[in-house]
């Protein structure tokens, strides 16, 4: 009998993390609707108890650490292609190993991100939310969110 070793693809990992995050919203009492097509970069639409709707783009990362425990370059970096300022649109960034989520509105993201000015990544943007030591960067502390804060954030 051959030993089967399962290696999770980045697509499977991303989907698994989306389901994990959205299950947290559901546990907090939100109605959650999944986009059939990844149209306009919206993964889910949530409806709060007060009836307001919010669009969510969920981005998750695995921290790739070397033997010393230091994060490899880029593993705490989140990229967004062609972000647009839309009302009620939020990015949920999540790093599983440190169980940390950040919630940043589209408007805030555009103010915080760095943008490639030229080359093959022109107009792509990024935020580096995790420092090389694998800890959340203090600069973004105000955007960290826990499940129990969802109801306050999305009223």
C-alpha positions as CSV (number, residue, x, y, z in Angstrom):
1,X,0.0,0.0,0.0
2,X,1.3,3.4,-0.9
3,X,1.4,6.3,1.6
4,X,-0.7,9.2,0.4
5,X,0.6,12.7,1.4
6,X,-1.9,15.5,1.0
7,X,-0.4,18.8,0.1
8,X,-3.0,21.6,0.3
9,X,-2.9,23.9,-2.7
10,X,-3.0,27.7,-2.2
11,X,-6.5,27.7,-3.8
12,X,-7.8,25.1,-1.3
13,X,-6.1,27.0,1.6
14,X,-7.8,30.3,0.5
15,X,-11.2,28.7,0.3
16,X,-10.8,26.9,3.6
17,X,-9.9,30.2,5.3
18,X,-12.8,32.0,3.6
19,X,-15.2,29.4,5.1
20,X,-13.5,29.7,8.5
21,X,-13.9,33.5,8.5
22,X,-17.5,33.5,7.2
23,X,-18.5,30.8,9.8
24,X,-17.3,33.3,12.4
25,X,-19.6,35.9,11.0
26,X,-22.5,33.4,10.9
27,X,-21.8,32.5,14.6
28,X,-22.0,36.3,15.4
29,X,-25.5,36.4,13.9
30,X,-24.9,37.7,10.4
31,X,-26.6,36.5,7.2
32,X,-23.9,35.6,4.7
33,X,-24.1,35.3,1.0
34,X,-21.4,33.9,-1.2
35,X,-20.6,35.3,-4.6
36,X,-21.0,32.6,-7.3
37,X,-18.4,34.4,-9.5
38,X,-15.5,36.3,-8.1
39,X,-17.1,39.4,-9.6
40,X,-15.8,42.9,-8.5
41,X,-13.5,41.1,-6.0
42,X,-16.4,40.4,-3.6
43,X,-16.1,37.0,-1.9
44,X,-19.1,37.5,0.4
45,X,-21.9,39.9,1.2
46,X,-23.0,40.0,4.8
47,X,-26.2,41.4,6.2
48,X,-26.1,42.8,9.8
49,X,-28.9,42.4,12.3
50,X,-29.9,46.0,11.5
51,X,-30.3,45.1,7.8
52,X,-27.2,46.8,6.5
53,X,-25.2,45.1,3.7
54,X,-21.4,44.9,3.5
55,X,-19.2,43.4,0.8
56,X,-16.1,41.4,2.0
57,X,-12.9,40.4,0.3
58,X,-11.2,37.8,2.4
59,X,-7.4,37.4,2.1
60,X,-5.5,34.8,4.1
61,X,-1.8,34.0,4.3
62,X,0.3,31.2,5.7
63,X,3.5,32.4,7.4
64,X,6.4,30.7,5.7
65,X,9.1,30.5,8.4
66,X,12.6,29.3,8.0
67,X,14.4,27.1,10.5
68,X,15.1,30.1,12.8
69,X,11.4,30.9,13.0
70,X,11.8,34.2,11.1
71,X,9.2,34.8,8.4
72,X,10.5,34.5,4.9
73,X,10.3,37.7,2.8
74,X,6.8,38.5,1.7
75,X,4.9,36.0,3.8
76,X,3.2,38.7,5.9
77,X,2.4,40.7,2.8
78,X,-1.2,41.0,1.3
79,X,-1.6,42.1,-2.3
80,X,-4.8,43.6,-3.8
81,X,-5.0,44.1,-7.6
82,X,-6.7,47.4,-8.7
83,X,-8.4,48.3,-5.4
84,X,-11.3,50.8,-5.7
85,X,-12.9,52.9,-3.0
86,X,-16.5,51.6,-2.6
87,X,-18.9,52.3,0.2
88,X,-19.5,49.3,2.6
89,X,-16.6,47.4,1.1
90,X,-14.1,45.8,3.5
91,X,-11.0,43.6,3.3
92,X,-10.6,40.9,6.0
93,X,-7.0,39.9,6.2
94,X,-6.2,36.8,8.2
95,X,-3.0,34.9,9.3
96,X,-3.9,31.5,10.6
97,X,-0.7,30.7,12.6
98,X,-1.1,33.8,14.8
99,X,-4.9,33.8,14.7
100,X,-5.0,37.4,13.8
101,X,-7.5,39.2,11.6
102,X,-7.5,42.8,10.3
103,X,-10.6,44.6,9.0
104,X,-9.8,47.5,6.7
105,X,-12.3,49.5,4.7
106,X,-11.6,50.1,1.0
107,X,-11.1,53.8,1.7
108,X,-8.6,53.1,4.6
109,X,-6.8,50.5,2.5
110,X,-6.2,53.0,-0.3
111,X,-4.7,55.4,2.3
112,X,-2.5,52.7,3.9
113,X,-1.2,50.6,1.0
114,X,1.9,50.9,-1.1
115,X,1.4,50.9,-4.9
116,X,3.8,49.6,-7.6
117,X,4.4,52.5,-10.0
118,X,5.9,50.5,-12.9
119,X,6.8,47.0,-14.1
120,X,4.7,43.9,-14.4
121,X,3.0,44.6,-11.0
122,X,2.0,48.1,-12.0
123,X,-1.1,49.3,-10.1
124,X,-1.0,46.3,-7.7
125,X,-1.0,47.3,-4.1
126,X,0.1,45.7,-0.9
127,X,0.2,45.9,2.9
128,X,2.7,44.2,5.1
129,X,0.8,43.3,8.2
130,X,3.2,40.9,9.8
131,X,6.8,41.7,10.7
132,X,9.7,39.4,9.9
133,X,9.5,38.0,13.5
134,X,6.0,36.7,12.8
135,X,4.2,39.1,14.9
136,X,1.5,41.6,13.8
137,X,3.0,45.0,13.0
138,X,2.0,47.6,15.7
139,X,1.3,50.2,13.0
140,X,-1.9,48.2,12.1
141,X,-3.1,47.4,15.7
142,X,-6.2,49.6,15.4
143,X,-7.4,47.4,12.4
144,X,-7.1,44.1,14.3
145,X,-10.5,42.6,14.9
146,X,-11.8,39.6,16.9
147,X,-15.0,37.7,16.2
148,X,-16.7,39.4,19.2
149,X,-16.1,42.8,17.6
150,X,-18.0,42.0,14.3
151,X,-21.3,43.2,15.6
152,X,-19.9,46.6,16.7
153,X,-18.0,47.0,13.4
154,X,-20.8,46.0,11.0
155,X,-24.0,47.5,12.5
